[in-house]
Amino acid sequence: MATVTKRYLVDRIADSTGATKTLAKGIVRQLIDEIMAELAKGNRIELRDFGIFEPKTRSARRAKNPRTMETVRVPARRTIKFKAGRLMKEKLNGQVSD
């Protein structure tokens, strides 16, 4: 399994579209910024066939410190839930060719 970076994706997008790497990088950066801004506002992002990003709130809870076994309070916090879309699931399971 390899790690794919933003730079790698920018290079591939630039090569496949004929755009400059600077333009491709700006577009990728803007897309990421817009997704983060909408999630921070509490909005759900649906990218058809790819998946859904949805902000969720985890409730406050009590947990134990594994070192001291002391009970500690874990505050409520916001997180992101991702649900893969139909086409994504099919590609992951090898049911769709590239």
N, C-alpha and C positions, 0 to 999 in steps of 0.2 A: 504494500500500500504506500503510495506516495503522497506528499503534502503539496497541494497546489496553492500558490500564493496569488495575491491580487496582481502582482507584477506579471506573473505568468499569464493570467487571464487577460490582462490588458494587452500583452504582446500578441496573444492569439486573436483577440478581437481586432486589433489593428491590422494584423496580417490578413485575416479573412475578409475584412471590409474595405481594405485599401486606405483606411483613415490613418492619420499620424498617431504615433503612440501618445503624444501629448493630448490630442483630442479624445482618444479612447480612454486614457487615464481620467480625464475630466468628467467624462460621461459616467464611468464606473464609480468614481468618487461621489458624484452628484446623486446617483441612484442609491448608494449606501447611505448618504446623508439624509435623503428624503425618507427612506425606510426607517432609519433610526428616529427621525423627528416625528413621524406619524405614530410609531410605537410608543414614544415618550408621551404623546398626547393621549394615549390609551386607545388608539384606533387599531383596527384589525387590518392586515395587509393580505390580500388574496391575489396570488399570481397563478392564474389558471394553468392547470396541468403540472405546475412546479410544486406549489404548496401554499399553506396559510401560516402566517406569523400572527400570533395572538398574545397580547400582554395578559398576564394573570397575576393575581396577588396571592402569595402564600401566607397563610394565617400565622400569627405568632404562636409559638409553642415552647414547651420546656424540653430540654435535652440534657444529657449528662456529659461532662468533660471526661473523656476516656482515661486521662492521666490521674485525675484526682477523684473521679466518680462524683464530683460535686454537681448538683442540679443547677443549670444556668437557663436564663430566659433568652430565647432566640426571637428577635423582633419580626414583625410582619415585613415582607419585602416583595417587590415586584420582580417578575421574571418573564421570560418569553417562552411560549409553547409553539412548537413547529409541527405541523401535520403535513406529511407529504401528499402531493396530489396524485391523481390516477396515473398520469404518464410517468411521473417520477418513480412510483412504485413498480410499474411495468418495466422500466429501464433497469432499475436495481435488481429485478428478478430475471433479467435477460429475456423478457417477453417482447421487446421492441428492438428492432435493429437500428443502428445509427443511420 
